[in-house]
């Protein structure tokens, strides 16, 4: 099923275009680390010719424990993201948690992300919409796939049709998430591009006694299945040494595993799109 494409500079999301990679560290750990990792991700994206959007959070406002690392905060975090954008010319995605953050974040970011837990927060959705920036809505773990139409409507009714949806798993008992592959065509039926957040779909929320546990060993099969199901983009948190990551350590992808994974996904994506073309051509 084809969806209405969104253009972001030279990148097209949806509409039968090759899948887009959204990747970066879960949180900005330091300016030096973010700049270095961004440069290495840009190099991999160029080698594989995968359209790339850099992602990092300036504040992890919904950490399990109040003692967890949250990031540098709005002002410093946006300064770091602006430096990455200026150095590498790469589009930026970051999340916002309060309506007051929308305008400042949109001055730097090309995509504003609405966290899954906040996907029904009307004031937040409207504030993001009014910036005119692409709004990436993460489907809450508590929502059915077709429920997202109401969140889309809040953004569109505020005057902004530039919406992306992201699947990040559905609550399945305590400390577990499951990805229903039916969700992808259901969400794409809304007419907007759909991204698969593989990283957060492999979380075991709260399963680490104060931290979120995860199952990074299943990134490859889950990402492969999502591409085969026709998603328009893949969201991966990447770290050169996940065990040292300050957030989402247990479900981040090792940097040296990214390029082989992308080459696998490119091959699957080509087969999927050829099959769709034959069926609907």
C-alpha positions, -999 to +999 in steps of 0.1 A: +000+000+000+015+033-011+011+064+011+014+101+004+051+110+004+067+136+025+097+156+013+125+166+036+152+183+015+166+156-007+149+128+013+114+114+004+096+094+031+069+071+017+053+070-017+073+040-027+107+056-021+135+035-005+132+032+033+146+060+055+170+054+084+164+074+116+193+067+139+215+080+166+222+077+204+192+075+227+203+107+244+231+133+239+258+120+263+282+148+254+289+171+225+321+152+215+303+118+216+273+131+196+294+147+170+317+117+166+288+092+164+269+114+140+299+116+116+303+078+117+266+073+110+267+098+081+296+078+066+277+045+068+246+061+053+266+074+024+283+041+017+250+023+017+231+051+000+204+050+026+185+083+033+194+093+068+180+114+096+200+119+128+181+113+160+191+122+196+172+134+226+182+165+247+161+153+276+148+119+285+119+131+306+102+098+311+131+076+325+120+048+349+140+062+378+145+098+388+182+090+393+187+081+357+207+103+332+184+126+314+207+145+290+220+181+288+186+198+286+168+219+260+193+248+254+225+229+255+210+199+236+197+220+208+231+237+205+247+203+201+221+192+175+226+225+156+264+218+155+258+183+141+234+197+114+259+224+105+289+201+103+273+172+084+243+187+066+221+160+080+184+164+089+177+163+127+149+146+147+144+152+184+115+148+208+096+174+227+077+169+260+060+202+266+042+227+243+067+254+253+096+234+238+081+232+203+092+265+187+128+263+200+132+227+189+117+234+155+143+261+150+169+233+148+151+201+142+136+190+108+113+165+125+096+170+159+088+137+177+059+132+200+068+105+226+045+074+228+034+082+263+023+117+252+007+108+218-028+119+230-016+152+246-036+177+225-017+208+235+016+192+226+004+179+193-010+213+183+021+232+194+042+209+173+019+212+143+019+250+144+057+251+139+051+237+103+078+211+109+072+174+102+056+158+132+065+122+140+039+107+163+049+076+182+019+053+187+014+047+224+020+012+237-016+014+249-033+022+216-047+001+188-033+009+153-064+026+141-066+048+172-038+070+159-062+086+134-073+109+162-037+121+169-032+126+132-064+147+131-052+170+159-020+178+139-038+182+105-066+203+120-040+226+134-029+233+098-001+208+094-005+178+071+032+168+075+027+138+097+047+105+102+036+076+124+059+054+143+052+019+156+071+010+188+053-021+201+022-027+222+021-036+259+019-074+263+015-082+300+040-068+325+075-058+313+070-068+277+061-055+243+050-072+212+049-060+175+018-069+156+027-069+119-009-061+111-003-027+126+018-015+097-008-018+069-034-005+094-014+026+102-004+031+065-041+031+056-043+065+073-024+078+042+008+088+061+043+073+061+050+047+088+083+042+106+092+011+126+110+019+159+128-014+163+148-002+193+120+006+216+099-024+204+125-045+220+124-028+254+113-047+285+098-016+301+108-013+338+122-048+337+156-039+350+146-027+385+148+010+379+160+009+343+145-003+311+158-037+300+159-049+264+166-076+239+189-062+213+197-097+200+164-096+181+170-063+162+179-081+129+149-103+126+125-077+138+139-050+114+138-075+085+102-083+092+092-047+093+109-039+060+092-070+044+059-056+057+064-024+038+074+002+063+087+036+050+115+039+076+134+022+103+143+038+137+173+025+154+192+038+184+229+031+178+260+032+201+296+023+195+295+004+228+259-002+240+270-015+274+283+020+282+253+039+268+237+062+294+201+053+282+186+022+265+218+003+268+202-032+265+183-025+233+207-003+213+224-016+181+262-018+181+276+007+156+297-020+138+265-040+132+247-012+114+262-014+079+256-052+076+220-047+088+214-019+064+226-040+034+203-068+045+174-044+047+182-028+014+179-062-003+146-070+014+132-035+006+140-039-031+122-073-032+092-059-013+088-029-036+093-050-067+065-073-055+042-044-048+049-029-083+041-062-100+009-065-080-003-030-085+014-021-118 
